[in-house]
Amino acid sequence: MPNPRILIADDEEGIRLTLAQALSLDGYTVEAAADGQEALERLAAAAYDVVLLDLWMAPVNGLEVLQAARAKDPRAVVIILTGQGTLDSALGALRLGAFDYLLKPASPQAVRQRVREALQRRHALRQQQQLLDQIGTLAQSLQTLEVETPPGPAQHVLRSGPVTIDRHHRQAAFYERVLDLTSTEFDLLVCLVEASPRPVAPRLLVQTVLACDSSEAEASEMIKTHIYHLRRKIEPDAARPRLIKTVRYKGYAWCPEELKPPPS
């Protein structure tokens, strides 16, 4: 099996050299691009498992490179490198499908750890694709199963309203349609369903789903992006959510009773 391929796109030569040396220690095949245009050319010529991407480059900026990477490979794993002053832009990149962001100057150890996590995410996505047919069959067989209360932790199948969750295979289905969820989105859905009908505060969601701690304001911004993506995949109309409700001053709540089943 070939070594994972990493692309570093940053207009600061020192950052490129430092990160390339650090990642080479883990046995990765590392290539670098000095600007956004060179990054586009490398993405067009080869496939990469992870892209480390600076947002502020000229003449092609990082957001354009991100969109090109996602267009070529919807499962492309992109980590944003950003300064404190451009944090809002990094959060915008998350909404466009970036995996995560690191604040400059990020230590080589932090970058190596985040790349390992990104590769685990990519591997999980490949496994997810292989399991789509299996979960589709499972969802059909579970249509006759009624669950009046959320199951205990020993039960790996969780059903609430139109959603069936297989925690063992980490798959979820909306009626008979398999949902293509990221690992974070899956954990977020499970957390909301298990807590239903009680709302869950953003800070608790960040602690449970992302395994980190933050202030209430930071948690609200961090989890808002993942809620946005989850709603787009699960809500009939994401602009007017009925399943994942925003409860003012309290957080988010799973409300399956808001959605009537489709006509048979």
VEXRO-51095 format. One record per residue (C-alpha): residue number from 1; chain; x, y, z. Coordinates in Angstrom, 1 decimal. Example, Ala and Ser with C-alpha at 12.3 -4.5 7.8 and 13.67 -1.06 7.14 Angstrom:
<rs>
vexvex=1; guti=A; u=12.3; v=-4.5; w=7.8
vexvex=2; guti=A; u=13.7; v=-1.1; w=7.1
</rs>
This chain:
<rs>
vexvex=1; guti=A; u=0.0; v=0.0; w=0.0
vexvex=2; guti=A; u=1.5; v=3.4; w=-1.0
vexvex=3; guti=A; u=2.5; v=5.9; w=1.6
vexvex=4; guti=A; u=-0.1; v=8.7; w=2.2
vexvex=5; guti=A; u=0.5; v=11.7; w=0.0
vexvex=6; guti=A; u=0.5; v=15.2; w=1.6
vexvex=7; guti=A; u=0.4; v=18.5; w=-0.1
vexvex=8; guti=A; u=1.5; v=21.7; w=1.7
vexvex=9; guti=A; u=0.3; v=24.9; w=0.1
vexvex=10; guti=A; u=1.8; v=28.0; w=1.7
vexvex=11; guti=A; u=3.5; v=31.1; w=0.4
vexvex=12; guti=A; u=6.0; v=31.1; w=3.3
vexvex=13; guti=A; u=9.0; v=29.0; w=2.5
vexvex=14; guti=A; u=10.0; v=28.5; w=6.1
vexvex=15; guti=A; u=6.6; v=27.0; w=6.9
vexvex=16; guti=A; u=6.8; v=24.7; w=3.9
vexvex=17; guti=A; u=10.2; v=23.4; w=4.8
vexvex=18; guti=A; u=9.5; v=22.9; w=8.5
vexvex=19; guti=A; u=6.2; v=21.1; w=7.9
vexvex=20; guti=A; u=7.7; v=19.0; w=5.1
vexvex=21; guti=A; u=10.5; v=17.8; w=7.3
vexvex=22; guti=A; u=8.2; v=17.1; w=10.2
vexvex=23; guti=A; u=5.7; v=15.1; w=8.1
vexvex=24; guti=A; u=8.5; v=13.2; w=6.4
vexvex=25; guti=A; u=9.4; v=11.7; w=9.7
vexvex=26; guti=A; u=6.1; v=9.8; w=9.7
vexvex=27; guti=A; u=6.9; v=8.2; w=6.3
vexvex=28; guti=A; u=4.5; v=10.4; w=4.3
vexvex=29; guti=A; u=5.2; v=11.4; w=0.7
vexvex=30; guti=A; u=5.2; v=15.2; w=1.0
vexvex=31; guti=A; u=5.0; v=17.8; w=-1.8
vexvex=32; guti=A; u=4.8; v=21.6; w=-1.5
vexvex=33; guti=A; u=3.3; v=24.5; w=-3.5
vexvex=34; guti=A; u=4.5; v=28.0; w=-3.1
vexvex=35; guti=A; u=1.2; v=29.7; w=-4.0
vexvex=36; guti=A; u=-2.4; v=28.9; w=-4.9
vexvex=37; guti=A; u=-1.8; v=28.6; w=-8.6
vexvex=38; guti=A; u=0.9; v=25.9; w=-8.1
vexvex=39; guti=A; u=-1.4; v=24.1; w=-5.7
vexvex=40; guti=A; u=-4.1; v=24.0; w=-8.3
vexvex=41; guti=A; u=-1.7; v=22.6; w=-10.8
vexvex=42; guti=A; u=-0.5; v=19.9; w=-8.4
vexvex=43; guti=A; u=-4.1; v=18.9; w=-7.5
vexvex=44; guti=A; u=-4.9; v=18.6; w=-11.2
vexvex=45; guti=A; u=-1.9; v=16.3; w=-11.8
vexvex=46; guti=A; u=-2.1; v=14.0; w=-8.8
vexvex=47; guti=A; u=-4.2; v=12.8; w=-5.9
vexvex=48; guti=A; u=-3.5; v=13.7; w=-2.3
vexvex=49; guti=A; u=-4.8; v=12.2; w=0.9
vexvex=50; guti=A; u=-4.4; v=15.4; w=3.0
vexvex=51; guti=A; u=-3.9; v=19.1; w=2.0
vexvex=52; guti=A; u=-2.4; v=21.6; w=4.4
vexvex=53; guti=A; u=-3.6; v=24.9; w=3.0
vexvex=54; guti=A; u=-2.8; v=28.6; w=3.8
vexvex=55; guti=A; u=-5.8; v=30.8; w=3.2
vexvex=56; guti=A; u=-4.0; v=34.0; w=2.2
vexvex=57; guti=A; u=-2.1; v=33.4; w=-1.0
vexvex=58; guti=A; u=-2.0; v=35.3; w=-4.3
vexvex=59; guti=A; u=-3.0; v=35.3; w=-7.1
vexvex=60; guti=A; u=-5.2; v=32.3; w=-6.2
vexvex=61; guti=A; u=-6.3; v=32.3; w=-2.5
vexvex=62; guti=A; u=-6.8; v=29.2; w=-0.3
vexvex=63; guti=A; u=-10.6; v=29.2; w=-0.5
vexvex=64; guti=A; u=-10.3; v=28.7; w=-4.3
vexvex=65; guti=A; u=-7.9; v=25.9; w=-3.8
vexvex=66; guti=A; u=-10.2; v=24.3; w=-1.2
vexvex=67; guti=A; u=-13.1; v=24.4; w=-3.6
vexvex=68; guti=A; u=-11.0; v=22.9; w=-6.4
vexvex=69; guti=A; u=-9.8; v=20.1; w=-4.1
vexvex=70; guti=A; u=-13.4; v=19.3; w=-3.0
vexvex=71; guti=A; u=-14.6; v=19.4; w=-6.6
vexvex=72; guti=A; u=-12.0; v=16.8; w=-7.7
vexvex=73; guti=A; u=-12.5; v=14.6; w=-4.6
vexvex=74; guti=A; u=-15.6; v=15.2; w=-2.3
vexvex=75; guti=A; u=-13.8; v=13.2; w=0.4
vexvex=76; guti=A; u=-10.6; v=15.4; w=0.2
vexvex=77; guti=A; u=-9.3; v=16.1; w=3.7
vexvex=78; guti=A; u=-8.1; v=19.7; w=3.9
vexvex=79; guti=A; u=-6.6; v=21.4; w=7.0
vexvex=80; guti=A; u=-6.5; v=25.2; w=7.0
vexvex=81; guti=A; u=-3.4; v=27.1; w=8.2
vexvex=82; guti=A; u=-4.5; v=30.5; w=9.4
vexvex=83; guti=A; u=-3.4; v=33.4; w=11.6
vexvex=84; guti=A; u=-5.4; v=34.7; w=14.5
vexvex=85; guti=A; u=-6.6; v=37.7; w=12.5
vexvex=86; guti=A; u=-8.1; v=35.4; w=9.8
vexvex=87; guti=A; u=-10.0; v=33.1; w=12.1
vexvex=88; guti=A; u=-13.3; v=34.1; w=10.7
vexvex=89; guti=A; u=-12.1; v=33.0; w=7.2
vexvex=90; guti=A; u=-11.0; v=29.7; w=8.7
vexvex=91; guti=A; u=-14.5; v=29.1; w=10.1
vexvex=92; guti=A; u=-15.9; v=30.0; w=6.6
vexvex=93; guti=A; u=-13.6; v=27.4; w=5.1
vexvex=94; guti=A; u=-15.1; v=24.8; w=7.5
vexvex=95; guti=A; u=-18.5; v=25.6; w=6.1
vexvex=96; guti=A; u=-17.1; v=24.8; w=2.6
vexvex=97; guti=A; u=-15.9; v=21.4; w=3.8
vexvex=98; guti=A; u=-12.5; v=21.8; w=5.4
vexvex=99; guti=A; u=-11.6; v=19.2; w=8.0
vexvex=100; guti=A; u=-10.1; v=21.5; w=10.6
vexvex=101; guti=A; u=-7.9; v=24.5; w=11.1
vexvex=102; guti=A; u=-4.6; v=25.2; w=12.9
vexvex=103; guti=A; u=-3.6; v=28.7; w=14.1
vexvex=104; guti=A; u=-0.1; v=29.9; w=13.0
vexvex=105; guti=A; u=2.5; v=29.3; w=14.2
vexvex=106; guti=A; u=1.4; v=25.7; w=14.7
vexvex=107; guti=A; u=4.1; v=23.4; w=16.2
vexvex=108; guti=A; u=5.3; v=20.5; w=14.0
vexvex=109; guti=A; u=4.0; v=18.1; w=16.7
vexvex=110; guti=A; u=0.5; v=19.6; w=16.5
vexvex=111; guti=A; u=0.5; v=19.4; w=12.7
vexvex=112; guti=A; u=1.7; v=15.8; w=12.7
vexvex=113; guti=A; u=-1.1; v=14.9; w=15.2
vexvex=114; guti=A; u=-3.8; v=16.7; w=13.1
vexvex=115; guti=A; u=-2.6; v=15.0; w=9.9
vexvex=116; guti=A; u=-2.9; v=11.6; w=11.6
vexvex=117; guti=A; u=-6.4; v=12.4; w=12.6
vexvex=118; guti=A; u=-7.2; v=13.6; w=9.0
vexvex=119; guti=A; u=-5.9; v=10.3; w=7.6
vexvex=120; guti=A; u=-8.1; v=8.4; w=10.1
vexvex=121; guti=A; u=-11.0; v=10.4; w=8.8
vexvex=122; guti=A; u=-10.2; v=9.6; w=5.2
vexvex=123; guti=A; u=-9.9; v=5.9; w=6.0
vexvex=124; guti=A; u=-13.3; v=6.0; w=7.8
vexvex=125; guti=A; u=-14.9; v=7.7; w=4.8
vexvex=126; guti=A; u=-13.6; v=4.8; w=2.6
vexvex=127; guti=A; u=-15.1; v=2.3; w=5.0
vexvex=128; guti=A; u=-18.3; v=4.3; w=5.0
vexvex=129; guti=A; u=-18.6; v=3.9; w=1.3
vexvex=130; guti=A; u=-18.2; v=0.1; w=1.6
vexvex=131; guti=A; u=-20.9; v=-0.1; w=4.2
vexvex=132; guti=A; u=-23.6; v=2.0; w=2.4
vexvex=133; guti=A; u=-25.2; v=-1.0; w=0.8
vexvex=134; guti=A; u=-25.2; v=-2.9; w=4.1
vexvex=135; guti=A; u=-26.9; v=0.0; w=6.0
vexvex=136; guti=A; u=-29.4; v=0.4; w=3.3
vexvex=137; guti=A; u=-30.5; v=-3.2; w=3.8
vexvex=138; guti=A; u=-30.5; v=-2.8; w=7.5
vexvex=139; guti=A; u=-32.7; v=0.4; w=7.3
vexvex=140; guti=A; u=-35.3; v=-1.5; w=5.3
vexvex=141; guti=A; u=-35.4; v=-4.4; w=7.8
vexvex=142; guti=A; u=-35.8; v=-2.0; w=10.7
vexvex=143; guti=A; u=-38.9; v=-0.2; w=9.3
vexvex=144; guti=A; u=-41.1; v=-2.6; w=11.2
vexvex=145; guti=A; u=-39.2; v=-2.1; w=14.5
vexvex=146; guti=A; u=-40.8; v=0.2; w=17.0
vexvex=147; guti=A; u=-38.7; v=1.9; w=19.7
vexvex=148; guti=A; u=-40.8; v=3.9; w=22.1
vexvex=149; guti=A; u=-37.8; v=5.1; w=24.2
vexvex=150; guti=A; u=-34.2; v=5.7; w=23.4
vexvex=151; guti=A; u=-32.3; v=2.4; w=23.8
vexvex=152; guti=A; u=-29.7; v=1.9; w=26.5
vexvex=153; guti=A; u=-25.9; v=2.1; w=25.8
vexvex=154; guti=A; u=-25.7; v=-1.7; w=25.3
vexvex=155; guti=A; u=-28.0; v=-1.5; w=22.2
vexvex=156; guti=A; u=-26.2; v=-0.6; w=19.0
vexvex=157; guti=A; u=-29.3; v=0.3; w=17.0
vexvex=158; guti=A; u=-31.1; v=3.6; w=17.9
vexvex=159; guti=A; u=-34.2; v=4.7; w=16.2
vexvex=160; guti=A; u=-36.0; v=8.1; w=16.6
vexvex=161; guti=A; u=-38.7; v=9.3; w=14.3
vexvex=162; guti=A; u=-37.4; v=9.0; w=10.7
vexvex=163; guti=A; u=-33.8; v=8.2; w=11.7
vexvex=164; guti=A; u=-32.2; v=4.8; w=12.2
vexvex=165; guti=A; u=-28.7; v=4.8; w=13.7
vexvex=166; guti=A; u=-26.4; v=1.8; w=13.7
vexvex=167; guti=A; u=-23.8; v=2.7; w=16.3
vexvex=168; guti=A; u=-21.8; v=-0.5; w=15.7
vexvex=169; guti=A; u=-21.1; v=0.4; w=12.0
vexvex=170; guti=A; u=-21.4; v=4.2; w=12.6
vexvex=171; guti=A; u=-24.1; v=4.6; w=10.0
vexvex=172; guti=A; u=-27.4; v=6.4; w=9.9
vexvex=173; guti=A; u=-30.4; v=6.3; w=7.6
vexvex=174; guti=A; u=-33.3; v=8.8; w=7.1
vexvex=175; guti=A; u=-36.3; v=6.6; w=6.4
vexvex=176; guti=A; u=-34.7; v=4.3; w=3.7
vexvex=177; guti=A; u=-32.1; v=6.8; w=2.5
vexvex=178; guti=A; u=-28.6; v=6.3; w=3.8
vexvex=179; guti=A; u=-27.0; v=9.5; w=5.1
vexvex=180; guti=A; u=-23.5; v=10.3; w=4.1
vexvex=181; guti=A; u=-22.3; v=11.8; w=7.4
vexvex=182; guti=A; u=-18.8; v=12.7; w=8.5
vexvex=183; guti=A; u=-17.6; v=11.1; w=11.8
vexvex=184; guti=A; u=-18.3; v=14.4; w=13.6
vexvex=185; guti=A; u=-21.8; v=14.8; w=12.2
vexvex=186; guti=A; u=-22.6; v=11.2; w=13.1
vexvex=187; guti=A; u=-21.5; v=11.7; w=16.7
vexvex=188; guti=A; u=-23.4; v=15.0; w=16.8
vexvex=189; guti=A; u=-26.6; v=13.3; w=15.6
vexvex=190; guti=A; u=-26.2; v=10.5; w=18.2
vexvex=191; guti=A; u=-25.7; v=13.0; w=21.0
vexvex=192; guti=A; u=-28.8; v=15.0; w=20.1
vexvex=193; guti=A; u=-31.0; v=11.9; w=19.6
vexvex=194; guti=A; u=-29.9; v=10.4; w=22.9
vexvex=195; guti=A; u=-30.7; v=13.7; w=24.8
vexvex=196; guti=A; u=-34.0; v=14.3; w=23.1
vexvex=197; guti=A; u=-36.3; v=16.0; w=23.9
vexvex=198; guti=A; u=-33.9; v=18.0; w=26.1
vexvex=199; guti=A; u=-31.7; v=20.6; w=24.3
vexvex=200; guti=A; u=-28.0; v=20.2; w=24.5
vexvex=201; guti=A; u=-25.7; v=23.3; w=25.1
vexvex=202; guti=A; u=-23.0; v=24.0; w=22.4
vexvex=203; guti=A; u=-20.3; v=23.7; w=25.0
vexvex=204; guti=A; u=-21.4; v=20.2; w=26.0
vexvex=205; guti=A; u=-21.7; v=19.2; w=22.3
vexvex=206; guti=A; u=-18.1; v=20.4; w=21.8
vexvex=207; guti=A; u=-16.9; v=18.5; w=24.8
vexvex=208; guti=A; u=-18.8; v=15.3; w=23.8
vexvex=209; guti=A; u=-18.4; v=15.3; w=20.0
vexvex=210; guti=A; u=-15.1; v=17.1; w=19.4
vexvex=211; guti=A; u=-13.4; v=16.0; w=22.7
vexvex=212; guti=A; u=-12.2; v=19.5; w=23.6
vexvex=213; guti=A; u=-13.1; v=22.3; w=25.8
vexvex=214; guti=A; u=-13.8; v=26.0; w=25.0
vexvex=215; guti=A; u=-15.7; v=29.0; w=26.1
vexvex=216; guti=A; u=-19.5; v=29.3; w=25.5
vexvex=217; guti=A; u=-18.9; v=31.8; w=22.7
vexvex=218; guti=A; u=-16.2; v=29.7; w=21.0
vexvex=219; guti=A; u=-18.3; v=26.5; w=21.4
vexvex=220; guti=A; u=-21.3; v=28.2; w=19.8
vexvex=221; guti=A; u=-19.2; v=29.2; w=16.7
vexvex=222; guti=A; u=-17.5; v=25.8; w=16.4
vexvex=223; guti=A; u=-20.7; v=23.7; w=16.7
vexvex=224; guti=A; u=-22.8; v=26.0; w=14.5
vexvex=225; guti=A; u=-20.8; v=24.9; w=11.4
vexvex=226; guti=A; u=-21.4; v=21.2; w=12.1
vexvex=227; guti=A; u=-25.1; v=21.8; w=12.8
vexvex=228; guti=A; u=-25.4; v=23.6; w=9.5
vexvex=229; guti=A; u=-23.9; v=20.7; w=7.6
vexvex=230; guti=A; u=-25.9; v=18.1; w=9.5
vexvex=231; guti=A; u=-29.2; v=20.0; w=8.8
vexvex=232; guti=A; u=-28.4; v=20.2; w=5.1
vexvex=233; guti=A; u=-28.1; v=16.4; w=5.0
vexvex=234; guti=A; u=-31.1; v=15.5; w=7.2
vexvex=235; guti=A; u=-33.7; v=18.3; w=7.1
vexvex=236; guti=A; u=-36.3; v=18.3; w=4.3
vexvex=237; guti=A; u=-35.8; v=22.1; w=4.3
vexvex=238; guti=A; u=-32.5; v=23.1; w=5.9
vexvex=239; guti=A; u=-33.5; v=26.8; w=5.8
vexvex=240; guti=A; u=-36.5; v=26.0; w=8.1
vexvex=241; guti=A; u=-35.3; v=23.1; w=10.3
vexvex=242; guti=A; u=-37.9; v=20.9; w=12.0
vexvex=243; guti=A; u=-35.8; v=18.0; w=13.3
vexvex=244; guti=A; u=-32.8; v=19.9; w=14.8
vexvex=245; guti=A; u=-34.3; v=22.9; w=16.6
vexvex=246; guti=A; u=-32.4; v=25.9; w=18.0
vexvex=247; guti=A; u=-33.5; v=26.5; w=21.5
vexvex=248; guti=A; u=-32.6; v=30.1; w=22.5
vexvex=249; guti=A; u=-30.1; v=30.3; w=25.3
vexvex=250; guti=A; u=-30.1; v=26.5; w=25.7
vexvex=251; guti=A; u=-28.6; v=25.0; w=22.6
vexvex=252; guti=A; u=-30.0; v=22.5; w=20.1
vexvex=253; guti=A; u=-32.7; v=19.9; w=20.5
vexvex=254; guti=A; u=-33.8; v=16.8; w=18.4
vexvex=255; guti=A; u=-37.5; v=17.0; w=17.7
vexvex=256; guti=A; u=-38.6; v=14.0; w=15.6
vexvex=257; guti=A; u=-42.3; v=14.6; w=16.3
vexvex=258; guti=A; u=-42.1; v=17.7; w=14.2
vexvex=259; guti=A; u=-41.8; v=15.7; w=11.0
vexvex=260; guti=A; u=-44.8; v=13.6; w=9.8
vexvex=261; guti=A; u=-43.9; v=10.4; w=8.0
vexvex=262; guti=A; u=-44.2; v=10.4; w=4.2
vexvex=263; guti=A; u=-47.4; v=8.9; w=2.6
vexvex=264; guti=A; u=-47.0; v=5.1; w=2.1
</rs>
